Amino acid sequence: MDNEFIGLVSLDKHVDGGTEVSYEFLPTWWRSGYATEVLSQVINFSFNELELSRVIAETQTANAPSCRLLEQLNGKL
């Protein structure tokens, strides 16, 4: 492993209150499973360690891959 930057994931305050998970990966790393794996872990951490009651995630409807990812993770959000 060469510690190459592949993207970012963050937890921040949402404009409407609550906590939002945000993510952005470089195109080279799309469709590799990293977003699913990392977001799953961040969501689990949010509920189990930070004891949040809700996590918000949003994307544009035109971003079909991201919509599918959030649908897949919906049971965890």
C-alpha positions, 0 to 999 in steps of 0.5 A: 500500500502506498498511502495514495489519496483516494477521496474523503469522508466526513461527518458534519452538522447538517444545515437542517440540524443533525449530522450528515455524512459526506463523501467524495472519491476520485474517479479512479476509485469509483466502482471499487467497493471502497465507498460502500465499505468506508461509509458502512464503517462511518455509519456504524461508528456514528451510531455505536461510538458517537451514539447518534440517533440519526445520520443524514446523507444526500446526493443529486438524483442525477448521480445514479451511482451515488443514489444506488449506494445510499439506497443500499446503505439506507437500512443503516442510515 
